[in-house]
Amino acid sequence: MSKKINIAIIGLGQIGIYLYNELNLKKKEILIKTGKSINIVAVSAKNRNKKRKFKINKKIFYRNPLNIIKDKEINILFECIGKSDGISKKVVEKAIKSKIHVITPNKALISKHGDYLSELAEKNKVNLEFEASVGGGIPILRTIKEGLATNKISKVYGILNGTCNYILSEMESTKDTFFNVLKKAQNLGYAEPGNPKLDLNGYDALAKVKILSSLSFNKKISQSKCLMEGIENIESKDFDIAEQLNLRIKLLGITEIVDNKLFERVHPCLVKKNTYIGNVGGVMNAVILEGKPVGESVLQGEGAGPGPTSSALMSDLLSILRGNIKYPFGISQIKRKQIKTYDVNNYVNSLYLRFEVKDKPGVLSQITKQLAKYKISIQRLIQIPDNLRKKASIIIITHNVKEYYSKKCMNSFKSNKNVLKTPVLIRLF
């Protein structure tokens, strides 16, 4: 690689523009650490004249990013658009085929097309780096690929979405509503200002889980349907009950090998307050790996915002500048295996169930009979009456129950007119 490195940035949203500024500010530092002189020769975004936090050089602006690869001599391309398909995939594919190294924080792209793009990168002998796609500034992927390379990892779990963790932490501490805290998160730049649905419904965290699975277990990326639930239905009263039980609500991403099958999932969990994961608050992410011979490893850091993401992107850049041509997923595509998926219906767990019901005789009996019908036994029961509105909240902690039965049981309450809304279900972890 030449001492002079030409760089292109595709996408100038929060992350792209922050990265643009970082690259300009740290040219000397990069030269000292790698012996390479970097130069941003092209940028691309939808709107050239949009007001941005940092000024861009409009002389190097391209409306069509594909023209950059055609017109300019590029060594490294940053893809910061964030879509799983469309122009994101096209520009990365074309760059790799043109023997250009690619760095991206795009977990949607990697979790969907990572196998194909990885094979393409190997074939063209360039790097496809995506450290920033999981855990913001936490060097989790590099730790798995390099630091723990000889370990046999059996389970990875943690808080993988800083937006959700911030919302849940704020709801707990301020007793405010979900929608008020979401607005606050948007104002602070922790949640997308337009449509934050992919953060809130668990999709973002699940994409990260799929990448972690692939690296941890040396397997192809799973495209099977997984258990995915978000935080939109959690209310202030759930935090009040959790407090009584000495528990805390967290959205967890979990991947593990069960009976030689892959079990990936994302859902809210009730965790004990005295656990490590129970004390990770705000926009922090935390990842816990279980493996042999290392035992348990914990990595924690900020997972939301352009600063932590940019830190990971810069780490990938320096790795490339130092001449490290590596397999994107740690080992060759040929050696990465397919693995069968664990049947989620067999997942056994203790549950927190909250029913909002009409406060009248016989309703509790209806609920307990229905639970018994589906082999769900009660460990603890709490009733909170609302005499003014003639309603009540019934909270039930169950013994261990199969996912199959809990799903069937919850669906059965749709026809019960005494149950006023869909019951809230949170699994204990």
N, C-alpha and C positions, 0 to 999 in steps of 0.2 A: 504493500500500500504506500502511495506517495505521501510526502510530508505535508502536502497541501490537500485538505479534504473539503470537498463541496457538499453542502447539506441542503436538503429541501424539507420544508414543513408543510404538510397537507392538513388543513383544518386549523382555524384560528379562533376557536372558542376559548373558554376559560383556561384549558390546559395548554392548547397550542400557543396562545399569545404569551402565557407565562414562560413557557419553554423558550420561545423566541427571544424574550428578554434575558433569560438566564444564559443562553448560549452567547449572546452578545457581551454580557457582563463578565463571563468567565473564560474568555478566549485565552488570556495569559495563563491562567491556572491550568487549563487543559493542555496548553503547550508545554508547561513545566512538567506535568505529570505523564504525558504521553509522547512528547516530542513531535506532535502533530499540530498543524495550524488549521483551524476550522474557519469556514466562510459560508454564511447562509446566502445561497445564490438564487433561491426561488421559494416563494410561498404561494399558497392557494387557499381560497375560501369562497363561500357563496357570494359575499358582499364585500367589495373592495373598499367602499366608503363608510362602512359601519364604524361607529365610535368604539374604540377598544382601549383597554387599560394602558397599553403601551403602543406607541406609534410604530407603524411598519414602513419599510421602504417600498413605496408603491411602484418603483421602477422594476422590482423583481416579482411583482404580483402577477399570477396567472389565474384566469377564471376557470380554465379547464386544467385540472392537475395532470391529466394524461399527456398534455403537450409539454410539460416540464421534462418528462423522461425522454421525449422525442427531441426536444430542442437543446437541453442542457447536459453537460457532463456531470452526473451526480454520483457520489460515492456512497452516501448514506441518506435514506429517506425516513422521515418521521410521519407516520399516519396517525392523525389525531381527530379523525372525523367521528368514529365511534359506532358506525353501523355494522351489522353482521354481513350484509350483502351490498349490492349496488356499487357505488363509486369506491367505497372502502375496499372491498374485495378486488375490484378491477385494478386499482392503483397499486396495491400490494403485489398482486399477481404479476402485473407488467414490470414492476420494479425488480422483483426477484428474477424474472426471465431475462431482464437486461443486466443481470449480475450486479445489482445494487443491494447493499445491506439494508434491511428494514427493521425499524424499532417502532413498537406500537403499544399503547396502553389499552387497546381495544379487546376487552374480554369477550364481547359478543362474537367478534370475528374469529378469535382463536378457538373458543369453545365449539363453534360450528364448523369451521374450515381448517382448524389447526393441523390436522393430519395431512391434508392435501398440500397446504402451504409449506409445511415442514419438509415433506418429500421433495417439493419443488426447490426449496432452499438447499437441501443436501445435494440435489442434482446439479445445481448451479454454483455450489461451493461458496455460498454467502450466508450471513447470519440472519436469522429471524428471531429478534429479541422481544420479549413481552413481560419483563419483570414487573412493569407498572400495572399490568392487568389484574393482579391480585394483591390486595393488602396495601395499596398506596406506597408509602415509603419504606415498608418493611421488606427486607431482602429475602422473602420467603422462598421464592422459586430458585434463586441462586443457592440458597442454603440446602434445598433438597437435591438440586443437580450436582452441587460440588461438595459442600460441607458435610452432608450426610449420604454421600454417594454410595458408600459400601454398607449402609444400614438397610435392614428389611423393615419397611414401614408398614404398620398394620392398620393405623387409624389416624385421621387428621380431622380436627374440628375446631371451631372457633367463631368469633365475631368477624364477619367478612364484609359488612356493609356499614360504613361510618354514619351514613344518613340515618338508618334505622336505629343504630345504637344511640345516636344523639337524641332522636325523638323519644325513645323509650326512657332514657335517662332523665330527660327534661320533664316528661309526663309524671315520672315517679317523684322527682324532687319538688316540682312546682304545683302538682295536682291539677294542671291545666288540661284542656281537651286536646285530642289528637290533631284537630284541624288548626287550632291556634298555635300549637308547637310546630306543626308542619310549615305554617307561614313564617314563623321565626327562623326555622332552618333554611327556608328559601331566601329570606332576607340576608342571612349570614353567608350564603353561597354554599351551604352544605347539601342542599337539595336543588334539583333542577327547577328553574323558575316557571317553566311551562307545564310540562307533564312529568311528574316524578314517579309515575306508576311502576316503572321497571325496578326502581329501588325498593318501593314499598311492598310490592307483591312477591318478592323473593327471587325474581328472575335474575337480577344482577348477582346476587350471592350464589345462585345455582350455577351460573356460568363460571364463576371462580372455583366452585367445588369441582366441576368437571375438569378444569385445568389442573387443579391440585391432585385429583385422582390419577390423571394420566401420568404426571411426573412421579408421584409417590409409588405407584404400583407398576410402572413401566408398561402401560397399556395404551391401546388406542382410545381416543376420546369417545365416551359413551354418548349415543344419540337416543337412548331409550327414555321414555317418560319417567320422571322421578316425582317423589313426594315434594311438593312446593307450596308453601303457604306464607303469606305476608303478615303485616302488622295492622292492616287497616281496620280490623274489627275489635281491636283491643281498646278498652275504655278505662277511665280514671278509677272506676270501682274495682277493676281487676288488680290494680296496684295496691289498693287498700287491703284487699284480701291477701295478696302476696305478702304484704307487710305483716299481717297477722300470722302467717305461716312461716315467717322468717325466710322468705324466698324472694327472688327478683326475676323480672321478665327480660329475656334476651332473645334476639333472633340469631339462631345458630345455623351454620352450614356444617354438615357432617359427611364424611366419606370413610368407609371402612370395608374390610373384607370379612364377610360372614359366610361360613361354610363354602369357602373358595368362590364366593360370588360377590359382585360389587354392589354395595348399598350406599347410594347417594341421596341426600335429602336436605331440605332447608325448611325450617319452620320455627315459630316462637317456642321457647322452652322456659319452664320455671326452674331456676337453678338456685342452689343454696347460697345464702349471702356470704358464707365463710369460705367459699371456693375462689380460686384465682379468677375464673371466667366471670364470676358474679360481681367482681370488683373492677371490671373494665368499663369505664363510663365515657360519656361524651362521644366525640367523633373517632375515638380510638378503635383500632382493629386489634385482635389478638388471635394467634394461631398456635394450637397445641398439637404436636406430633408425637405419636407413640411408636417406637421402633426398637429393634435389637441390633447391636448391643447398647445403643445410646440411652435407652429408657425414654423418659419424657422430656421433650424440648419445647420451650415457650418463646415465641417472638411477639412483640407488641409494638405498636406505633400508630401514628395518625393515618387513617385510611380514606379520608374525604378531603377534597380540596386540591387546587392546582399545585401547591407547594410540595406536598409529599409525592404526588404523582410525577412531578417534574424531577424530583430527586432520583426516583427509580429510572426515569428515562435517561438521565445524565449518567447513571451507573452503567446502563446498557451501552451508552455511547463510548464511555472510557474502556469498557471491555473490548469493543470492536477496534478502537484505536490502538489498543495494545497488541492487536494481532491475533486475538483468540477466535479462531473459526471453530464453532462448536455445533453439535447436534442441537436443534431447538428444544427437544424434549429430553436431553441428557444422553440418550442412546439412539442408535440408528433406527430409522423407520422400520426396517426389515425385522428388527428384534422386538419391536413393540407388539404386544399380544392383544387379541380380543379376549374379553372376559364376560361370562354370563352375568345377568343382572339378578340380584336378590329380589324375591317376590315381596313387595311391600305389605301385602295382606298378612304376612306372617310376623310382621314387626310387632313386638310386645312391649307395652309401656303403661305406666300409671298416668292417669289423665286428670286435668282440672276441667270441670264442666260448669258453665254458668248459664242458667236458664232465667229468662225474664218472663214472668207469668202473671196471669190474673190472680189476685189474692182472694181465693175462695176455697171452700172445703173440697177435698178430693183431688186437687191438682198435684200435690206432692205424691200422693198414692199412684196417680197415673204415670208420673215420671219414674218412680222406683220400680213399678211393674214392668215398664218398657225396658229399663236397664236390665232387669233380671231375665227378661225374655231373650236378650242378646248376650247373656253370660257375663254381664258387667256387675261386679260386686262393689259395694260402697265402703270406703275406708273412713271417710269423714263427711259430714253434712253441715252446711251453714245456711240459715235463712235470714234474709234482711227484708223486713216488710216496709212498704211505702204506703202508709195508711191514707195519706192525702190523695194519692192517685189510684188507690185500690189495686196496687200492683205489688209484686215481691220479686226479689232475686233469690234464686236457689243455687247454691254453690256446692258441688259434689267433687270430692277427691276419690278416685277409684283405685282399686287394686289393679295389678297388671292385667291388661286386656289386649287381645289381638286387634290389629288395625282393621281387619276385615269386619269384626263385630262392631267396633266403635263407629265405623263409617255407615254401616247398615242402620245402626241404632239412631245416629244423628239425623239421617235422612227420614226416618220414620216419624220424627216430630213435626215435619212440614204440614202434616194433615191435622195436627192437634191445635184447635182454635184457642186453647187456653195458654199455649206457648206463643208469646207475642212477637218474637223475632228469632232468627236463626241462633241456636245456642253457640256460645263461645267455647272452643276447645283449645286447650294449651297442654302440651305434653310435658311431663316432669323429666328432668335430665339428671 
